[in-house]
Amino acid sequence: MILQRASDGSRMRLGRVLGCGGEGAVHEVAGDSRVAKIYHKLPAAAKVEKLQVMVRSGTPELLRMAAWPVDLLQDEAGRVRGFLMQRVAARENAHQL
């Protein structure tokens, strides 16, 4: 699957699935150290707004320790399908950050 970054329109090719849950799947991104979370279903408008706020709110400190959205990923029609995030080896639950 090929998606584009909302910030600059650059295209990203998704690779193998690293993990899958009820909401979506996390994929490798070809040629990038980051990963992409892709939702099984298109997210509702409220979820997209929340993700936009999260992208704008990421600080360097937060991005070093959390798999936090750094950009939204859109399909060819401009619909948000997921987001790009740093790959993190160790993780904590959000309430512990």
C-alpha positions as CSV (number, residue, x, y, z in Angstrom):
1,M,0.0,0.0,0.0
2,I,1.2,3.5,-0.8
3,L,0.1,6.5,1.2
4,Q,1.2,10.1,1.3
5,R,2.2,12.3,4.2
6,A,-0.3,15.0,5.0
7,S,2.5,17.5,5.7
8,D,4.3,17.5,2.4
9,G,2.5,15.0,0.1
10,S,5.5,12.7,-0.1
11,R,4.6,9.1,-0.8
12,M,5.4,6.2,1.5
13,R,5.3,2.5,0.7
14,L,4.2,0.3,3.6
15,G,6.1,-2.9,4.3
16,R,5.4,-5.9,6.4
17,V,3.0,-5.9,9.4
18,L,4.8,-5.7,12.7
19,G,1.8,-6.0,14.9
20,C,-2.0,-5.9,14.7
21,G,-4.8,-5.0,17.1
22,G,-8.5,-4.2,17.1
23,E,-8.0,-0.7,15.9
24,G,-5.3,-1.2,13.2
25,A,-2.0,-2.6,12.2
26,V,1.6,-1.3,12.5
27,H,3.7,-1.6,9.4
28,E,7.3,-1.0,8.5
29,V,7.8,1.9,6.1
30,A,10.1,1.1,3.1
31,G,13.3,3.1,3.3
32,D,12.5,4.7,6.6
33,S,13.3,4.0,10.3
34,R,9.8,5.0,11.3
35,V,6.6,2.9,11.3
36,A,3.0,3.5,10.3
37,K,-0.1,2.7,12.2
38,I,-2.9,2.1,9.7
39,Y,-6.5,1.9,10.8
40,H,-8.7,-1.0,9.7
41,K,-11.6,1.5,9.2
42,L,-11.5,5.1,8.3
43,P,-11.2,7.1,11.5
44,A,-14.1,9.4,12.5
45,A,-13.7,13.2,12.1
46,A,-13.2,13.6,15.9
47,K,-10.3,11.0,15.8
48,V,-8.7,12.8,12.9
49,E,-8.8,16.1,14.8
50,K,-7.3,14.5,17.8
51,L,-4.5,13.0,15.7
52,Q,-3.8,16.5,14.2
53,V,-3.5,18.0,17.7
54,M,-1.2,15.1,18.7
55,V,1.1,15.7,15.6
56,R,1.4,19.4,16.5
57,S,2.0,18.6,20.2
58,G,4.9,16.2,19.9
59,T,8.0,17.5,21.7
60,P,11.5,16.1,21.2
61,E,11.4,14.6,24.7
62,L,8.1,12.9,24.1
63,L,9.2,11.6,20.7
64,R,12.3,10.0,22.2
65,M,10.2,7.9,24.6
66,A,6.8,7.3,22.9
67,A,5.4,6.0,19.7
68,W,3.7,9.4,19.1
69,P,2.2,10.5,15.8
70,V,4.6,12.7,13.8
71,D,2.5,13.0,10.6
72,L,-0.8,11.8,9.3
73,L,-1.0,9.4,6.3
74,Q,-3.6,9.8,3.6
75,D,-4.9,7.8,0.7
76,E,-5.2,9.1,-2.8
77,A,-8.5,10.7,-2.0
78,G,-7.0,12.7,0.9
79,R,-8.7,10.6,3.6
80,V,-6.7,9.9,6.7
81,R,-5.8,6.3,7.0
82,G,-3.3,6.4,9.8
83,F,-0.2,8.0,11.1
84,L,3.6,7.9,11.0
85,M,5.5,7.5,14.2
86,Q,9.0,6.7,15.5
87,R,9.8,3.0,16.1
88,V,10.4,2.5,19.8
89,A,12.0,-0.6,21.2
90,A,10.7,-0.3,24.8
91,R,7.3,1.2,25.6
92,E,5.3,2.3,28.5
93,N,1.6,2.6,28.9
94,A,0.5,6.2,28.1
95,H,-0.7,6.8,31.7
96,Q,2.8,6.0,32.9
97,L,4.5,8.6,30.7
